[in-house]
Amino acid sequence: MRRIDELTSEINEATLQLQSIKDQMSKQFKEIWKLQCNKDMGKEYDKERYDDLMYNHKLLQMKRRQLITHINYLNKEFFEVLM
């Protein structure tokens, strides 16, 4: 029973982290989209800011994938402990 509580706590913590990353990615995507629109229309845009946002967005995507894999592993272990 103790291991189930530990796994539940880890799953909840990872889920909160995943939600935080999702929120950050959403904010970044909106900024990237605005800069991309300006770029596509030939208007001036902050290229350095655009590149930084793209880089950070890719890092968040990697972290998101890592967390999803971790959550899947925890869920698998959780159900193995239950049985």
Disulfide bonds with the S-S distance in Angstrom:
none
